[in-house]
């Protein structure tokens, strides 16, 4: 199945170089793939995986290993962000 995978801010560096400008890429994943299974190949530091959304809905850390995606879903991830 195909999903859209988005990384924001400093996490865009973990995307392939040709995808960094748009901060997203289409991914082909297996049926029933979890959030954790999808992000694992990108080697994201878990301390940097702060805000995770599927189709705009928050996925708490304790659900990321079991929450699965469906065809057409959008998985978006933000690092912790400080402002001032």
C-alpha positions in Angstrom: 0.0 0.0 0.0 1.1 3.6 -0.6 1.3 6.3 2.1 2.8 9.8 2.3 5.7 10.2 4.7 6.6 13.7 5.9 9.5 14.8 8.1 9.8 18.4 9.4 12.5 20.7 10.6 15.8 19.0 11.3 14.4 15.6 10.6 14.3 16.3 6.8 18.0 15.4 6.8 16.9 11.8 7.2 15.1 11.8 3.9 16.9 10.9 0.6 18.6 14.1 -0.7 16.2 14.5 -3.6 13.2 14.5 -1.3 14.5 17.0 1.3 13.2 20.2 -0.4 9.6 19.1 -0.3 10.0 17.3 3.1 7.9 14.4 1.9 8.0 11.2 -0.1 5.6 8.5 -1.1 6.3 5.1 0.4 5.2 1.6 -0.4 4.7 -0.3 2.8 3.2 -3.6 3.7 -0.4 -4.0 4.8 -0.7 -3.4 8.5 2.7 -1.6 8.8 3.0 0.2 12.2 4.4 3.7 12.7 7.5 2.2 14.3 8.1 -0.2 11.4 7.8 2.6 8.8 10.2 4.9 10.5 12.8 2.3 11.5 14.6 2.2 8.1 15.2 5.9 8.3 17.2 5.6 11.5 15.5 8.5 13.2 16.9 9.1 16.7 13.9 8.3 18.9 14.6 11.3 21.1 14.0 13.4 18.0 10.6 11.7 17.2 8.4 14.1 19.2 5.1 14.8 17.5 3.7 12.0 15.3 0.5 12.5 13.4 -1.5 10.2 11.1 -3.8 12.2 8.9 -3.5 15.1 11.4 -4.4 13.0 14.5 -1.8 12.6 17.3 -0.3 9.2 17.9 1.0 8.9 21.5 4.4 7.3 22.0 2.9 4.2 23.6 0.8 3.5 20.5 3.6 3.9 17.8 4.6 0.2 17.9 1.0 -1.0 17.4 -0.8 1.8 15.5 -1.1 0.8 11.8 -1.6 2.8 8.7 -3.9 2.3 5.8 -3.7 3.0 2.0 -3.4 6.8 1.4 -2.6 7.8 5.0 -0.2 10.6 5.7 2.4 10.0 8.4 4.0 13.3 9.6 6.7 13.6 12.2 8.2 16.7 14.0 11.2 16.9 16.3 11.0 18.8 19.6 11.0 22.5 18.7 12.1 25.4 20.9 11.0 28.9 20.3 11.5 32.2 21.8 
